[in-house]
Amino acid sequence: MELHENQRPTMAILTYADQKRVFRGNQENFIDLIHTGEEYGVLVYVMTTAEFKLMGNQAIGYTYNSQTNKWRKELLPLPHVIYNRIPFRKYELLPEVQQVLQACIKHRKIRFFNPTFFNKWTLFEWLNKSKNTQSLIPATQKLTTNADLESLLLKHPNLYLKPIRGKAGKGIMKVSRIYEKNAKARRYELSVQDKTKSHISRYSNIPQLWNQIREMMGSQDYIIQQGITLANYKQRPYDLRVLVQKNSKGRWTIAGVGARLAGKMSITTHVPRGGSIDDPVKLLESGFGPAGSKKILNRAKKSALIIAKQIERASQSMLGEMSMDLGVDNNGQIWFFEANSKPMKFDEPHIRKKSLDNLIQYSIHLAKQPTKAPRLSSGAVKRNAAKDSTSKAR
């Protein structure tokens, strides 16, 4: 829907309806976007998949009244742009929600961005396709048998096992190959993340180790990944969290870089698992000095932009933002660990403000684009959904 002169740009935030409250998702985040929209003259409202109706030039949506602190359902102008914030994969995979996503993608007048969650394994397949990103990813493969585990353990002393559809560090395990002076054979250590601590157990052979891992995996699909020895601060490893977003010109930019420091008893840096937010410059300078820190941060930003462009190209999707976990090893090399198409809000105030501004400015940019056939083939979302649902059924 081309934006005409004197017409107000309109953005709808798409989420999932809820019986207990008005709708799912981070409502504080939605309110912040509505207020930021007001600053730029953009009408922002929330739309649910249950009440998704695009009727001529109108749609059903929710506006927020700051004085009463209440949401109001009403008929609103048809959005120029729809921003997908359906909060969980299980909702996104529902047939009725898939129908809504297809309708958004196929609508010739509406721009729809970030159509699906990323699949961890698919991400690594995409990044492996480009020479520009191959060198940034640790050795990664699907974990299906004990042979997969054994072959990678022969090459790398530490491995991380991650659920393909995991979130916030949940379900991550670490396997280490250890040697003891008095033991003739190799032994293996398994660390399992549980809330803010990790539980450690030891095994004398691969079959025993694999039996325990398979039990922990349950019905979930996992990837297995080379463990990178991260740079640390006061003996606590850290990684960088980068928010990459499109700007007012539709170009990828860095909204900000934060750092997450691992908890004392944790195998990950995720805050829900005991990690903490910290200043990337402080952490990097402690190990690499001011000049080294500056170089590494610049490399991390450049790498994040290259990765974002490759993910968008390979996914055949219209993307407007993603967050990334990037590791820095003891040599200052950058490693890609994860990307999230539905970033949680950054707690660092300067990054938070920039992220809201970018989302609104990018929506204004999209609203000004002439009507044309959508970039994303409907098959792209279907393929991602099929991958998730197929692996879920196994």
C-alpha positions as CSV (number, residue, x, y, z in Angstrom):
1,M,0.0,0.0,0.0
2,E,1.8,3.0,-1.3
3,L,2.0,6.0,1.1
4,H,0.2,9.0,-0.3
5,E,1.0,12.6,0.5
6,N,-0.4,13.8,3.9
7,Q,-1.2,10.1,4.7
8,R,0.0,8.9,8.1
9,P,2.3,5.8,8.0
10,T,0.8,2.9,9.9
11,M,2.5,-0.1,11.5
12,A,0.7,-3.1,13.0
13,I,2.5,-5.4,15.5
14,L,1.3,-8.9,14.9
15,T,1.0,-11.2,18.0
16,Y,-1.0,-14.1,19.4
17,A,-4.3,-13.7,21.2
18,D,-4.6,-14.8,24.9
19,Q,-7.6,-15.8,27.0
20,K,-6.1,-14.5,30.3
21,R,-4.9,-11.1,29.0
22,V,-5.6,-9.2,25.8
23,F,-2.7,-10.8,23.9
24,R,0.6,-12.5,24.2
25,G,4.0,-10.9,23.9
26,N,6.0,-8.2,25.8
27,Q,3.3,-5.5,26.2
28,E,5.8,-3.0,27.6
29,N,7.7,-3.4,24.4
30,F,4.6,-2.8,22.3
31,I,3.7,0.3,24.3
32,D,7.3,1.7,23.8
33,L,6.9,1.2,20.1
34,I,3.5,3.0,20.1
35,H,5.0,5.9,21.9
36,T,8.0,6.0,19.6
37,G,5.6,5.9,16.6
38,E,3.8,9.0,18.0
39,E,7.2,10.9,18.1
40,Y,7.6,10.2,14.4
41,G,4.0,10.7,13.4
42,V,3.4,6.9,12.8
43,L,0.3,5.2,13.9
44,V,1.3,1.9,15.7
45,Y,-1.2,-0.6,17.0
46,V,-1.3,-4.3,17.9
47,M,-3.1,-6.9,15.8
48,T,-3.7,-10.5,16.9
49,T,-3.8,-13.6,14.7
50,A,-7.2,-14.6,16.1
51,E,-8.8,-11.3,14.9
52,F,-6.8,-11.0,11.7
53,K,-9.1,-9.4,9.2
54,L,-8.0,-7.1,6.4
55,M,-11.2,-5.5,5.3
56,G,-10.7,-3.0,2.5
57,N,-8.9,-0.1,4.0
58,Q,-9.5,-1.2,7.7
59,A,-8.3,-3.8,10.2
60,I,-9.1,-4.8,13.7
61,G,-6.4,-3.7,16.2
62,Y,-5.6,-2.5,19.7
63,T,-4.5,1.0,20.6
64,Y,-3.2,1.9,24.1
65,N,-4.5,4.7,26.3
66,S,-1.6,5.9,28.6
67,Q,-4.0,7.7,30.9
68,T,-6.2,4.7,31.7
69,N,-3.4,2.1,31.1
70,K,-5.8,0.1,29.1
71,W,-5.9,-1.4,25.6
72,R,-8.9,-0.6,23.3
73,K,-10.1,-2.7,20.4
74,E,-11.2,-0.8,17.4
75,L,-11.4,-0.6,13.6
76,L,-8.2,1.1,12.4
77,P,-6.6,2.0,9.1
78,L,-5.1,-0.9,7.2
79,P,-1.4,-1.0,8.0
80,H,1.3,-0.2,5.5
81,V,3.7,-2.5,7.5
82,I,3.2,-5.5,9.7
83,Y,5.9,-6.4,12.2
84,N,5.8,-10.1,13.4
85,R,6.2,-10.4,17.1
86,I,4.4,-13.8,17.7
87,P,6.4,-14.8,20.8
88,F,6.7,-18.6,20.6
89,R,7.4,-21.1,17.9
90,K,4.5,-23.3,19.0
91,Y,2.1,-20.5,18.2
92,E,3.8,-19.7,14.9
93,L,3.5,-23.4,13.8
94,L,-0.3,-23.6,14.4
95,P,-2.2,-24.1,11.0
96,E,-4.4,-21.1,11.7
97,V,-1.4,-18.9,12.4
98,Q,0.4,-20.2,9.3
99,Q,-2.7,-19.0,7.3
100,V,-2.3,-15.5,8.7
101,L,1.4,-15.4,7.9
102,Q,0.7,-16.5,4.3
103,A,-2.0,-13.8,4.0
104,C,0.5,-11.2,5.2
105,I,3.2,-12.4,2.8
106,K,0.9,-12.5,-0.2
107,H,-0.8,-9.1,0.4
108,R,0.3,-6.8,-2.4
109,K,-0.2,-3.6,-0.4
110,I,1.3,-4.5,2.9
111,R,5.0,-4.9,3.8
112,F,5.6,-7.8,6.2
113,F,9.0,-8.3,7.9
114,N,10.6,-11.0,10.1
115,P,8.1,-13.7,9.1
116,T,9.4,-16.6,11.1
117,F,11.7,-17.7,13.9
118,F,15.1,-19.0,12.8
119,N,16.0,-22.6,13.0
120,K,19.6,-23.1,14.5
121,W,20.6,-25.8,12.1
122,T,19.2,-23.9,9.0
123,L,21.2,-20.8,10.1
124,F,24.5,-22.7,9.9
125,E,23.5,-24.2,6.5
126,W,22.8,-20.6,5.2
127,L,26.1,-19.3,6.6
128,N,28.1,-22.2,5.2
129,K,26.9,-21.2,1.7
130,S,29.0,-18.0,1.7
131,K,32.8,-17.7,1.8
132,N,32.3,-14.4,3.6
133,T,30.6,-16.2,6.6
134,Q,32.1,-19.7,6.6
135,S,35.2,-18.7,8.6
136,L,33.0,-17.2,11.3
137,I,31.1,-20.4,12.3
138,P,32.4,-23.1,14.6
139,A,32.3,-26.7,13.3
140,T,28.6,-27.6,13.5
141,Q,26.5,-30.7,12.6
142,K,23.2,-32.3,13.5
143,L,23.3,-34.7,16.5
144,T,21.6,-37.9,15.7
145,T,23.9,-40.8,16.8
146,N,26.8,-41.5,19.1
147,A,29.0,-41.6,16.0
148,D,28.3,-37.9,15.4
149,L,29.3,-37.2,19.0
150,E,32.5,-39.4,18.8
151,S,33.7,-38.0,15.5
152,L,33.6,-34.4,16.7
153,L,35.0,-35.2,20.1
154,L,38.1,-36.7,18.3
155,K,38.7,-33.2,16.7
156,H,37.7,-30.9,19.5
157,P,38.2,-31.3,23.3
158,N,35.0,-29.4,24.1
159,L,31.6,-29.5,22.4
160,Y,28.3,-27.7,23.0
161,L,25.0,-29.5,22.4
162,K,22.1,-27.1,21.6
163,P,18.4,-27.6,20.9
164,I,17.6,-26.5,17.4
165,R,14.6,-24.6,18.5
166,G,16.0,-23.6,21.9
167,K,15.7,-20.1,23.5
168,A,17.6,-18.2,26.2
169,G,20.1,-21.0,26.8
170,K,17.5,-23.6,27.8
171,G,18.6,-27.2,27.2
172,I,22.2,-26.5,26.4
173,M,24.8,-29.2,27.4
174,K,28.6,-29.2,27.3
175,V,30.8,-32.3,26.7
176,S,34.5,-32.3,27.5
177,R,37.2,-34.8,26.8
178,I,39.4,-35.1,29.9
179,Y,42.5,-37.0,30.8
180,E,43.5,-38.2,34.3
181,K,47.0,-39.2,35.2
182,N,46.0,-42.5,36.8
183,A,43.4,-43.4,34.2
184,K,44.6,-45.3,31.1
185,A,41.4,-44.6,29.0
186,R,39.8,-41.3,28.0
187,R,37.0,-40.0,30.2
188,Y,34.2,-37.6,29.4
189,E,32.5,-34.9,31.4
190,L,28.9,-33.8,30.8
191,S,27.7,-30.4,32.1
192,V,24.0,-29.9,32.0
193,Q,22.6,-26.3,32.4
194,D,19.9,-26.1,35.0
195,K,18.6,-22.6,35.6
196,T,21.6,-20.7,37.0
197,K,23.9,-23.7,37.7
198,S,25.3,-26.6,35.8
199,H,25.4,-30.2,37.0
200,I,28.5,-32.3,36.1
201,S,28.7,-36.0,35.6
202,R,31.6,-38.2,34.3
203,Y,31.6,-41.3,32.0
204,S,34.3,-43.7,31.0
205,N,33.1,-44.4,27.5
206,I,31.1,-42.9,24.6
207,P,28.1,-45.3,24.8
208,Q,27.5,-44.5,28.5
209,L,27.8,-40.7,27.7
210,W,25.5,-41.0,24.7
211,N,22.8,-42.8,26.7
212,Q,22.7,-40.0,29.2
213,I,22.7,-37.3,26.5
214,R,19.9,-39.1,24.6
215,E,17.8,-39.1,27.8
216,M,18.4,-35.4,28.3
217,M,17.5,-34.6,24.7
218,G,14.1,-36.3,24.9
219,S,12.2,-35.6,21.7
220,Q,14.1,-32.4,20.8
221,D,16.4,-32.1,17.9
222,Y,19.9,-30.9,18.7
223,I,23.0,-29.6,16.9
224,I,26.5,-30.3,18.1
225,Q,29.1,-27.6,17.9
226,Q,32.8,-27.1,18.4
227,G,33.5,-25.5,21.8
228,I,35.3,-22.2,21.5
229,T,37.5,-21.1,24.4
230,L,36.1,-17.6,25.0
231,A,38.0,-14.6,26.3
232,N,37.2,-14.2,30.0
233,Y,37.0,-11.5,32.6
234,K,38.1,-12.5,36.2
235,Q,37.9,-16.1,35.1
236,R,34.3,-15.7,33.7
237,P,33.8,-16.2,29.9
238,Y,31.8,-13.5,28.1
239,D,30.4,-13.0,24.6
240,L,29.0,-10.1,22.6
241,R,25.3,-9.4,21.9
242,V,24.8,-7.4,18.8
243,L,21.6,-5.9,17.6
244,V,21.5,-5.5,13.8
245,Q,18.6,-3.5,12.3
246,K,17.6,-1.8,9.1
247,N,17.5,2.0,9.2
248,S,15.5,4.8,7.6
249,K,17.0,3.9,4.2
250,G,16.4,0.2,4.5
251,R,20.1,-0.6,5.1
252,W,21.6,-2.9,7.7
253,T,23.2,-1.0,10.6
254,I,24.5,-1.8,14.1
255,A,22.0,-0.5,16.7
256,G,24.4,-1.5,19.5
257,V,26.7,-4.0,21.0
258,G,26.3,-5.3,24.6
259,A,28.2,-8.0,26.5
260,R,27.0,-10.9,28.6
261,L,29.2,-12.4,31.3
262,A,28.7,-16.0,32.3
263,G,27.6,-16.9,35.8
264,K,30.1,-18.5,38.1
265,M,28.5,-21.9,37.8
266,S,27.0,-21.6,34.4
267,I,28.1,-23.0,31.0
268,T,26.4,-20.2,29.1
269,T,26.3,-16.4,29.2
270,H,22.5,-16.1,29.0
271,V,21.1,-13.8,31.7
272,P,18.2,-16.2,32.6
273,R,20.9,-18.9,33.2
274,G,22.9,-16.8,35.7
275,G,24.8,-14.5,33.2
276,S,25.0,-10.8,33.7
277,I,25.0,-7.6,31.5
278,D,28.3,-5.8,31.3
279,D,30.2,-3.2,29.2
280,P,31.9,-4.8,26.2
281,V,34.7,-2.1,26.1
282,K,35.6,-2.8,29.8
283,L,35.7,-6.6,29.2
284,L,37.7,-6.4,26.0
285,E,40.2,-3.8,27.3
286,S,40.9,-6.1,30.3
287,G,42.3,-8.8,28.0
288,F,43.3,-7.0,24.8
289,G,44.0,-3.4,25.8
290,P,42.3,-0.2,24.5
291,A,43.7,-0.6,20.9
292,G,42.9,-4.3,20.7
293,S,39.4,-3.7,22.2
294,K,38.6,-1.1,19.5
295,K,39.8,-3.4,16.7
296,I,37.8,-6.4,18.0
297,L,34.6,-4.3,18.4
298,N,35.0,-3.0,14.8
299,R,35.5,-6.6,13.5
300,A,32.5,-7.8,15.4
301,K,30.3,-5.0,13.9
302,K,31.5,-5.7,10.4
303,S,31.0,-9.5,10.9
304,A,27.5,-8.9,12.2
305,L,26.5,-6.9,9.1
306,I,28.0,-9.5,6.7
307,I,26.1,-12.3,8.6
308,A,22.8,-10.3,8.6
309,K,23.0,-9.8,4.8
310,Q,23.8,-13.5,4.2
311,I,21.0,-14.7,6.4
312,E,18.5,-12.4,4.7
313,R,19.7,-13.5,1.2
314,A,19.7,-17.2,2.0
315,S,16.3,-17.1,3.8
316,Q,14.6,-15.3,1.0
317,S,12.7,-13.3,3.6
318,M,12.2,-9.6,4.3
319,L,14.0,-9.0,7.5
320,G,14.2,-5.8,9.5
321,E,16.2,-6.9,12.6
322,M,18.0,-9.7,14.4
323,S,20.1,-10.1,17.4
324,M,23.3,-12.1,17.4
325,D,25.6,-13.9,19.9
326,L,29.2,-13.5,18.8
327,G,32.1,-15.0,20.7
328,V,35.6,-13.6,21.0
329,D,38.3,-16.2,21.6
330,N,41.7,-15.7,23.4
331,N,43.3,-14.7,20.0
332,G,40.6,-12.0,19.4
333,Q,38.9,-14.0,16.6
334,I,35.2,-13.5,16.1
335,W,32.8,-16.5,16.1
336,F,29.1,-16.7,15.3
337,F,27.0,-18.7,17.8
338,E,23.4,-17.7,17.2
339,A,20.9,-15.3,15.7
340,N,17.4,-14.5,16.8
341,S,14.7,-13.0,14.5
342,K,12.6,-12.0,17.5
343,P,15.1,-10.2,19.6
344,M,14.4,-9.7,23.3
345,K,14.7,-6.0,24.2
346,F,18.1,-4.9,25.2
347,D,18.4,-3.5,28.7
348,E,21.2,-1.0,27.8
349,P,19.3,2.3,27.5
350,H,21.2,3.7,24.5
351,I,20.7,0.4,22.5
352,R,17.0,0.3,23.6
353,K,16.3,3.8,22.3
354,K,18.2,3.2,19.0
355,S,16.3,0.0,18.5
356,L,12.9,1.6,18.8
357,D,13.9,4.5,16.5
358,N,15.2,2.1,13.9
359,L,12.0,0.0,13.9
360,I,9.8,3.0,13.3
361,Q,12.1,4.6,10.8
362,Y,12.4,1.4,8.8
363,S,8.6,1.1,8.8
364,I,8.3,4.6,7.4
365,H,10.8,3.6,4.7
366,L,8.8,0.5,3.9
367,A,5.5,2.5,3.8
368,K,7.0,4.8,1.2
369,Q,7.9,1.9,-1.2
370,P,5.7,1.5,-4.3
371,T,3.3,-1.5,-4.3
372,K,4.9,-4.5,-5.9
373,A,5.0,-8.3,-5.6
374,P,6.4,-9.3,-2.2
375,R,10.1,-10.4,-2.0
376,L,9.4,-13.5,0.0
377,S,7.9,-16.5,-1.7
378,S,5.2,-18.1,0.4
379,G,7.3,-21.3,0.3
380,A,10.0,-19.8,2.5
381,V,7.8,-19.7,5.6
382,K,6.2,-23.0,4.7
383,R,9.7,-24.6,4.4
384,N,10.8,-23.3,7.8
385,A,7.5,-24.4,9.3
386,A,7.8,-27.8,7.7
387,K,11.3,-28.2,9.0
388,D,10.2,-27.4,12.5
389,S,7.1,-29.5,12.5
390,T,8.8,-32.5,10.8
391,S,11.7,-32.5,13.3
392,K,9.2,-32.0,16.1
393,A,7.2,-35.1,15.1
394,R,10.3,-37.3,15.2
